[in-house]
């Protein structure tokens, strides 16, 4: 093994290990978020959102480290570069097994996140329906298909005192 390979293996092992821990934490957070979103506790929703954001930032940093490692060793960018790095750094395939396990957890996270997004969409739809009832007319959605805000809503009398 070249000295360079022996230096890279521990760094890649550390990144994959930290990523595994981060993904496991994210999966747990997303599962908790599902229960919280089904309730009405705004403070809990904000808190879990902050935790999720922190966890995703950590995973993003690790992904950037892995990409930097690929570029530094001239393997290029993208998934193919990681495959080359794994083949070069770990011919026995132990790191590849860790990477594959991480991918499985990431897929589960995506599924849970998609389910949570559906819950949020349903709740948002209910709020928009209630607003339409209060205003006496159907409202355009607050957000369009490309998370851009629609034009501001005109003020309207909701009742008289």
N, C-alpha and C positions, 0 to 999 in steps of 0.2 A: 504494500500500500504506500502510495506517495505521501509525503508529509502533509501536503495540501488536503488530501482526502481525510487523513486522520484529524485534521483541524476542523473540517467541514462537518463531519459526521456528528460530533457532539452538538454543534450549533443547530443543525437541522433536527436532531433528536429533541433538543430543548424547545424549538419552535413548535414542532408537532405535539409535544407533550403539553405545552402551555395552551396550544390550540384545542387539544382534547379537553382540558379542564375548562376552558372558556366556553366551548360548545356544550358541555354537560351543564354548566351553570346557566347558559342561555336556554337550554331545553327546559330546565327546571323553572326558570323565570317565566318562560312563555306558558308553561302549564299553569302556573299560579295566576298569570295574567288572564287566562281563560276564565277562571273562577271569578276574578275581580271584575272583569268586563261584564259578566252576567249580572252583577249587582249594580248598586247605585252609589257606591262610595267614591266620590270624586277625588278625595285625598289619596286613597289607596291606588286609584288609577294613575294619578300623577306620580306617585312614588314608584310604582312598578315600571312606569314608562322611563323614569330617570335611571333606574337600575338596568333596564334593558339597554338603554342608550349607552351607558358606561360599558356594559359587556360587549356590545357591538363595536364600540371604539377600540376596545382591547383586541378583538378578533381582527379588526381592520389593520391595526398596527402590526400584528403577527403576519398577516397576509402580505403586507408591504415588506416586512423583513425577509420573508421567503422569496418574494419577487426580486428584492435587492440581491439576495444570495445567488439566484439564477443569473441575473445580469452580470454580477461581479465575476462569475465563473464562465461568462460568455455562452450561456445556454439559451439566451434570448428571453422572450416574454411569453406569458400564457401557460396553458396547461401542458403543452408539449415540452416546454422548458423544464417544468417541474418533473415530468416523467424522465427526462434526460438526467436531471440532477439526481433523482432517486436511484436510477440505474447506475450512475457513476459512483455516487457516494456510498451506496449500500448494496453491493452485488448479492448479498444473502437475502435481501428482500424484507428485512424486519421493519425498516422505515416505511416501506410501501404498505405493509400491513397496517401500520399506525395511520397512514394517510387514508387508506380505504375505510378504516373504522371511523375516522373523523368525517369523511364524506357521508357515511350512513347517519351519523348524528346530525350533520348539517341538513340532510334531507328531512329528517324528522322535525327539526326546527322550522324548516320552511313550511311543512304541512301544518304545524301548530300555528305558525304565524298567519298563514292563509286563513285558517279557521277563525283566528282572532280578528282578522280584517273583516271577515264576513259578519261577525258579531257587531263590530263597530258600524259597518254599513247599514245593518238592520236598525240599529239604534239611531243612527243619523237620519234614516228614512222616517222613523217614527217622530223624531223631533221636527223634521220638516213638515210632516203631515199636521202636527199639532199647531205649528206656526201658521200654516195655511188656514186652519180652522179659525184661529184667533184673528187673522187678518181678513178673513172672509173671501179670500181668493187663492187660487193655486199659486205657489211660489216657484220660481226657478230654483234648481239646486244651488246650494251655497258654493259648491265646488264643481267644476266641470270635469270632464274625463282626464284632463291633464293637470291635476291638482292646482289649477289656476282659479282664482276667485272670479265669480261673475260680477257684473256691475253692482254697485251698492244698491240695497233695497230702499225704496222711497219710504219716508215716514208716513205712518197712518194711525189714525185714532183707533185705539183698541177698546175704548169704552169711555163712558162719561161718569164723572163723580157726582 
